[in-house]
Amino acid sequence: MPSLRTFRIEFDRPGATYAPGEIVTGDVIVDLAREKTIRGKYKNIDISLIPALKLSIKGEANVSWERKRSTKDSQGRNRTQIDHFRASEQYFNLTYYLLGSTAGNGEVRVPAGFHRYSFNFSLPYNIPCSFEHINGHIRYTMKAVIDRPWRFDHESKIAFTVVLSYDLNAHSHQCIGADDEVSESFCCFCCFNLGSMKLRIRIPTTGFVPGQSIETMVNLNNTSSVNVTKICVKLERSLEFHARTPYSMTKTDKAILKAEQRMGPFGEQADIPSRLQVPPIPPSHLEYCSIIDQKYSLRITIHVSGTHCSITKVYPILIGTIPLHSTISSASYTQTVQQPTAPVMQYDYDPPPPMPTSPDYVPPNTPYPQVISFASPNQPSTSTNPWDIPPPSYEECMQRADSIKDEDESNYVHGANEPFAPRYPVFNFTTPRKNENSRNNKMEKGQKKGREGEREERFIPITCYRQTSPKFIWKPYTLIQSQIPFDFIAWNSSKHSYERRVLFGWTILTISGLLCNSQKHPKQNRQEMMRYDS
């Protein structure tokens, strides 16, 4: 039975996520399972001898990849040659002893049992954010070593995350949003004119943090005979790895982090919104790292019918760790907003009067919150504003390393073969709190009846389809729609009344109570599944 039962590193902070300049604290756990008899000077004494217990902390960046190319030898035969490209940067490398010393003159006697050795050190300020990829990484590791002369050392290794702050407010000039108009003409064999299509693509802002939603709106005005079949919105990442050995070389890697698509047809005129939630990813532009570059972009592709080419627009976006706000208090991390730093998306129509909604429903034209408070992770929030945003949680990135083992390390380093994924801050943008004031609730109920007549004047008939059998046979069905995009009024045969419903894809979900019951509609069957056909 080995004498060393447990040998590991523990951080005081759950998740082990730190910012540059912070103090990292934790413990090295050593558990000797049994008393050990040592030969030599301490023969027959029940102790374990540890000449030195040292701790090594390292921060570095590495890139490496291979490229195959065909060459010919002296005899003219084809050969495959593999070039190994690599580069590295070291940001810090610290070593200090928890037991013993560098001289190693004497041995430290550690009795059998459980032992905890505390450590603390300060991270440098100018270090990049943690990053993991198959072709390179920015990694921060800690390794504890029990130095044993004439024998194999005991080693335990662990990785932790460093998140460099990226304030979007300092780059607000790059987050002004986009309002782009596209006009496309179609023809057949360069002879027959099939008409034209006009698109207006609007993005309220181009600066986001993980957890925030990227909202886009595509306004379609199609006067051609070509239909829009699909609209795809993709969040893309572009990486550049710069190698220095054996010679300078740059490798580019592009990946789709998240995507959403809206299926057509959409008719001649339509407003097609989309929403992508930013996943846990590192911020843009890996500052203080010269061998890895990172950029994000939003790609919007409009697919059309026939053999015509798709319409594609790409917009650069920024991903940060601090959301866009007018002022930031560095002391308590409380931020006050007078106006949004990016324009709020406007629509080309006058919205109808407010309609009765469920408690969790947010109207489309809800005004931008005037005050948003961010609480420090170490202190509770004291804001009374109904648009509170809690402190970010730190979630693992989608990209992870299979192991943190270095090339010169053996396979017997405890923890080196464990997978590792950096953690990045993810914000939870909550909806407004439910108004608990009973007086306001009564006033709202009284206003509903007075607005019913105005609402009925805004309703326009459209054609939808309803499922009549499991074989997906669709038959026409008449509904009444309001002018709010993707909101409409549907007839409920079981209640003999109209209800407000919202369209998510092709499924209609009821979210509110009755709107009016003065009209009747012929009885219909199986109204649960319907399809938009306007």
TAMO-V156762 format. One record per residue. PSI is psi in degrees with one decimal (999 if undefined). Layout:
PSI ; PSI
This chain:
127.1 ; 148.4 ; -28.7 ; 107.6 ; -40.9 ; 134.3 ; 103.2 ; 169.8 ; 134.1 ; 137.0 ; 147.9 ; -28.2 ; 124.7 ; 136.1 ; -19.5 ; 55.2 ; 127.5 ; 161.9 ; 154.1 ; 136.3 ; -10.7 ; 159.7 ; 124.8 ; 126.3 ; 155.1 ; -163.9 ; 150.4 ; 122.0 ; 124.9 ; 121.4 ; 113.2 ; 117.2 ; -33.6 ; 162.9 ; 142.2 ; 132.7 ; 122.1 ; 132.6 ; 163.8 ; -137.6 ; -35.8 ; 35.1 ; 136.6 ; 19.5 ; 128.3 ; 77.5 ; 165.9 ; 139.0 ; 124.4 ; 103.3 ; -39.0 ; 142.1 ; 107.9 ; 158.1 ; 128.5 ; 126.1 ; 130.0 ; 140.6 ; 123.6 ; 163.8 ; 139.1 ; 142.0 ; 143.4 ; 141.7 ; 167.6 ; 149.4 ; 128.0 ; 139.7 ; 151.5 ; 133.0 ; 170.8 ; 136.1 ; -172.9 ; -22.9 ; 5.8 ; 9.3 ; 144.6 ; 134.2 ; 148.6 ; 121.6 ; 137.6 ; 121.8 ; 132.9 ; 113.6 ; 139.3 ; 161.0 ; 156.7 ; 154.0 ; 141.0 ; 127.9 ; -34.0 ; 157.0 ; 103.1 ; 142.4 ; 127.6 ; 161.0 ; 129.4 ; -31.0 ; 145.5 ; -161.7 ; 174.2 ; -25.0 ; -39.0 ; 28.4 ; -41.9 ; 168.2 ; 143.4 ; 128.8 ; 120.5 ; 115.5 ; 158.8 ; 146.2 ; -166.6 ; 130.1 ; 142.9 ; 120.5 ; 115.9 ; 151.4 ; 158.5 ; 141.8 ; 159.1 ; 134.8 ; 144.7 ; 164.2 ; -47.1 ; 68.6 ; 147.9 ; 172.2 ; 148.7 ; 145.4 ; 139.8 ; 134.4 ; 159.6 ; -25.9 ; -1.3 ; 166.0 ; 157.9 ; 110.8 ; 142.4 ; 122.3 ; 160.1 ; 134.1 ; 127.6 ; 135.4 ; 127.5 ; 107.1 ; 120.7 ; 103.6 ; 140.6 ; 7.3 ; 167.3 ; 140.2 ; 150.9 ; 128.9 ; 140.6 ; 133.7 ; 147.2 ; 152.3 ; 152.3 ; 165.3 ; 137.8 ; 124.7 ; 113.4 ; 129.4 ; 133.1 ; 101.1 ; 116.5 ; -23.0 ; -29.2 ; -13.0 ; 34.5 ; -24.7 ; -17.0 ; 3.4 ; 34.3 ; -5.3 ; -172.7 ; 140.4 ; 95.4 ; 136.5 ; 132.9 ; 133.9 ; 129.4 ; 131.1 ; 142.1 ; 145.5 ; 164.8 ; 117.2 ; 31.6 ; 17.1 ; -45.0 ; 125.5 ; 123.0 ; 4.7 ; -172.9 ; 164.3 ; 132.0 ; 134.5 ; 143.3 ; 116.9 ; 124.0 ; 130.2 ; 116.3 ; -32.0 ; 157.8 ; 22.5 ; 125.9 ; 163.7 ; 156.6 ; 136.4 ; -20.1 ; 153.3 ; 134.7 ; 109.2 ; 131.5 ; 153.8 ; 126.1 ; 115.5 ; 121.3 ; 129.8 ; 97.0 ; 111.8 ; 17.2 ; 174.7 ; 5.8 ; 130.1 ; 148.5 ; 116.1 ; -29.0 ; 145.6 ; 121.9 ; 134.8 ; 125.4 ; 137.3 ; 116.6 ; 153.3 ; 135.7 ; 126.0 ; 144.8 ; 124.5 ; 127.4 ; 114.2 ; 152.9 ; -12.0 ; 133.4 ; -16.1 ; 170.0 ; 130.6 ; 143.0 ; 131.1 ; 132.7 ; 137.2 ; 129.7 ; 140.5 ; 150.0 ; 116.6 ; -36.8 ; 149.3 ; 152.5 ; 143.4 ; 143.0 ; 124.8 ; 142.9 ; -164.1 ; 158.8 ; -2.7 ; -169.7 ; -39.2 ; 131.8 ; 152.2 ; 115.4 ; 104.6 ; 159.9 ; 157.7 ; 127.0 ; 128.3 ; 129.0 ; 124.5 ; 175.1 ; 105.0 ; 156.6 ; 157.5 ; 163.8 ; 154.8 ; 91.1 ; 88.3 ; 146.5 ; 7.8 ; 123.1 ; -2.3 ; -4.0 ; 126.3 ; 144.4 ; 132.2 ; 153.6 ; 152.5 ; 159.5 ; 119.8 ; 123.4 ; 121.7 ; 126.3 ; 112.7 ; 136.5 ; 163.6 ; 165.2 ; -157.5 ; 14.2 ; 150.3 ; 147.8 ; 157.1 ; 122.7 ; 133.2 ; 137.9 ; 131.3 ; 125.3 ; 140.8 ; 161.7 ; 138.6 ; 124.7 ; -172.5 ; -11.2 ; 123.2 ; 164.4 ; 124.3 ; 164.1 ; -44.6 ; 151.3 ; 128.2 ; 113.9 ; -17.9 ; -51.4 ; 4.0 ; 37.0 ; 130.5 ; 133.7 ; 133.7 ; 124.0 ; -43.5 ; 152.8 ; 144.1 ; -16.3 ; 148.7 ; 141.8 ; 138.4 ; 129.4 ; 154.2 ; 160.4 ; 19.6 ; 162.3 ; 123.4 ; 148.3 ; 167.1 ; 159.4 ; 142.9 ; 155.1 ; 135.3 ; 169.3 ; 163.1 ; -29.6 ; 4.3 ; 138.1 ; 118.3 ; 152.8 ; -33.4 ; 32.2 ; 127.8 ; 152.0 ; 138.0 ; 135.8 ; -27.5 ; 125.6 ; 125.4 ; 136.9 ; 125.5 ; 143.9 ; 145.9 ; -19.8 ; 5.5 ; 146.6 ; 157.0 ; 139.2 ; 8.9 ; 143.1 ; 6.9 ; 139.7 ; -5.7 ; 40.9 ; 139.4 ; 118.2 ; 166.2 ; 151.5 ; 147.8 ; 156.5 ; 113.9 ; 152.2 ; 142.0 ; 157.0 ; -34.1 ; 126.9 ; 162.0 ; 139.3 ; -29.5 ; 163.3 ; 21.8 ; 131.7 ; 163.8 ; -32.0 ; 8.5 ; 151.6 ; 172.9 ; 2.2 ; 13.8 ; 118.1 ; 126.1 ; -11.5 ; -25.7 ; 6.8 ; 143.8 ; 154.9 ; 133.8 ; 124.1 ; 155.8 ; 135.4 ; 151.8 ; 133.8 ; 123.0 ; 149.7 ; 98.3 ; 100.9 ; 159.7 ; 164.5 ; 146.6 ; 153.4 ; 132.5 ; 116.6 ; 4.1 ; 113.8 ; -30.6 ; -42.9 ; -35.9 ; -40.1 ; -38.3 ; -38.8 ; -40.6 ; -36.6 ; -31.0 ; -20.7 ; -44.8 ; -37.5 ; -18.8 ; -2.4 ; -40.8 ; -41.3 ; -38.1 ; -39.7 ; -29.4 ; -22.7 ; -6.3 ; 136.1 ; 144.0 ; 144.0 ; 171.9 ; 128.8 ; 177.0 ; 148.5 ; 148.9 ; 125.7 ; -10.4 ; 163.5 ; -11.6 ; 9.6 ; 45.9 ; 121.7 ; 133.5 ; 150.5 ; 149.3 ; 133.7 ; 129.6 ; 178.1 ; 126.3 ; 143.9 ; 170.2 ; 1.3 ; 129.9 ; 130.0 ; 12.6 ; 137.9 ; 170.8 ; 124.9 ; 147.3 ; 127.9 ; 110.3 ; -31.1 ; -32.6 ; -6.8 ; 50.0 ; 169.9 ; 146.0 ; 151.0 ; 133.0 ; 158.4 ; 140.0 ; 117.7 ; 103.0 ; -118.5 ; 6.6 ; 138.1 ; 125.4 ; 136.1 ; 129.0 ; -5.1 ; 178.9 ; -161.5 ; 144.9 ; -44.7 ; 151.9 ; 23.6 ; -16.7 ; 154.5 ; 156.8 ; 144.6 ; 145.8 ; 133.7 ; 154.8 ; 150.0 ; 67.7 ; 10.3 ; -41.4 ; 124.4 ; 164.2 ; 135.0 ; 133.6 ; 42.9 ; 999
